[in-house]
Amino acid sequence: MQASPRNRAELTKIWRAEEDAPFVGWDFSYLDGRMLLEEPPWSYTARARQLMRKASTVLDIATGGGERLLSMRDSWPDSVAVTEGYPPNYKLARERLGPLGVRVVEAENDEYTPFPFEDGAFDLVLNRHGALFVDEIARMLVPGGCLLTRQVHGLWAQDLLAAFDAQPQWPDAAPDKYVPWLQRAGFEVVDLKEWSGRLVFTDVGAVVYYLKAVPWLVPGFSVASHTDNLMALQRQLEEQGQLAFQASNYLIEVVKSGGEENSANG
């Protein structure tokens, strides 16, 4: 059903308010009850806790505002360092983690910028949804050191992107790309898990907030420039009762060759 001009104006006003709502760190609690991401049967956090309890030094790459790491504080080893490249999140991570003795380093998160750490500085590297600079991670790990990463698949929510005439920017970001790269860098694969499910929104305003918080999904997104796309989603919502899109991610655990394996399953 085509929305009337009045309804369009009212909806646009609501969506602009969502667009202006603040987003801090990597915290989507604003969308509690409005955005549901189905979870895989395995837990990155549980495995990270196990590995930290056996480690002495850990680096958390692209920590955001430190939310995930703070949730695992009871499992921290003696030495903890994090990186974050987005200035507002870096500031937040310093405020939250610095007083707890964490070394907070401002560093770009990509696949070509070196990290400011010495060779063999860590025996565990964690990476949840950050870019994977495999060679640098190998350099920073001691022999026998472990990398645990949970990654969003490059085709994540491609049907949501299509609703805004956008395409995935990194469609090859998948195990088929990273596993061979890790093996060439001297890693042995301990575990690989893949999962597909659904990302569900209960209202279009939640989609607006999500796309503003994750701006690389639909570059240049705004309510003003994509009003027609949002109206199409509104009609879909009224017909189906919810907005559901494809979601997929994967977990990789690897150990650097040349040392005693310290990340045996358990």
RARA-V203429 format. One line per field, one symbol per residue. burial: + if it has 16 or more other ideal C-beta (glycine too) atoms within 10 Angstrom, else -. A space follows every 50 residues. Layout:
burial = ???
This chain:
burial = -------+--+---++-++-----++-+-++--+++---+---+--++-- ++--+-+++++++++++++--+--+++-++++++++--++-+++-++--- -+-++-+-+-----+-+---++++++++++++++++++++++--++++++ +++-++++-++-++-+-+----+++--++--+--+++--+--+-+---++ ++++++++++++++--++--+-+--+--+++-++--+-----+++-++++ ++++++-----++---
